[in-house]
Amino acid sequence: MTTYYYVLASQRFLLEEEPFEEVLKERTRYYHENEKEIDFWLVKQPAFLESPEFSSIKAKCPQPSAAVISTNPQFITWLKLRLEYVIKGEFQAPSPSIPDALASMVTV
């Protein structure tokens, strides 16, 4: 099992009210320059929120939500400090209640 760290907010806040696209572009550029593998993902309506243990977290976050999920806890802590009005947490996956850490409830 892998531990995943996340920041969670409403899609509106994360994708419209914050200059978040800039943050992701800068981080991606930094990773490429330092030959690091990408270890973060933006997930709209993350499926992990549907698991029973996340019902109280889901209730606190305006819907539809979006999360940045990473295996790097320092990056998530930095995002929490940068964005301020987000929920920060962690979970382990795969598990019976979270089979895919990066799954989305959005259907294409």
FENNOR-V605790 format. One record per residue. N is the residue number from 1. RES is the residue in one letter. SS is DSSP state (a for helix, b for strand, c for the rest). D_CENTER is the distance of its C-alpha to the mean C-alpha in Angstrom with 2 decimals. Layout:
n=(N N)
res=(RES RES)
ss=(SS SS)
d_center=(D_CENTER D_CENTER)
This chain:
n=(1 2 3 4 5 6 7 8 9 10 11 12 13 14 15 16 17 18 19 20 21 22 23 24 25 26 27 28 29 30 31 32 33 34 35 36 37 38 39 40 41 42 43 44 45 46 47 48 49 50 51 52 53 54 55 56 57 58 59 60 61 62 63 64 65 66 67 68 69 70 71 72 73 74 75 76 77 78 79 80 81 82 83 84 85 86 87 88 89 90 91 92 93 94 95 96 97 98 99 100 101 102 103 104 105 106 107 108)
res=(M T T Y Y Y V L A S Q R F L L E E E P F E E V L K E R T R Y Y H E N E K E I D F W L V K Q P A F L E S P E F S S I K A K C P Q P S A A V I S T N P Q F I T W L K L R L E Y V I K G E F Q A P S P S I P D A L A S M V T V)
ss=(c b b b b b b b b b a a a a a a a c c a a a a a a a a a a a a a a c c c c c c b b b b b c b a a a a c a a a a a a a a a c c c c b b b b b b c c a a a a a a a a a a a c c c b b b b b b b c c c c c c c c c c b c c c c)
d_center=(17.75 14.77 12.67 8.91 7.22 4.15 4.77 5.70 8.64 11.14 11.08 14.31 13.29 10.33 12.26 15.80 16.55 14.78 15.81 12.28 13.73 15.97 13.44 11.85 15.49 16.69 14.26 15.12 18.75 18.70 17.54 20.23 22.85 22.33 22.21 18.93 16.98 13.53 11.07 7.71 6.54 5.68 6.20 8.60 9.82 7.94 11.07 10.30 11.00 14.42 15.49 18.11 16.67 13.82 16.39 16.78 13.14 13.09 16.42 15.30 12.78 14.61 14.30 13.33 9.73 6.66 2.91 2.04 3.25 6.74 10.20 11.22 11.34 13.24 10.79 8.25 11.57 12.67 9.86 10.68 14.26 13.99 12.36 14.04 13.49 10.01 9.56 8.67 9.20 9.60 11.14 13.41 13.85 15.92 17.69 19.92 17.48 14.37 16.10 13.29 9.83 8.70 11.04 11.01 13.70 14.71 18.04 19.44)
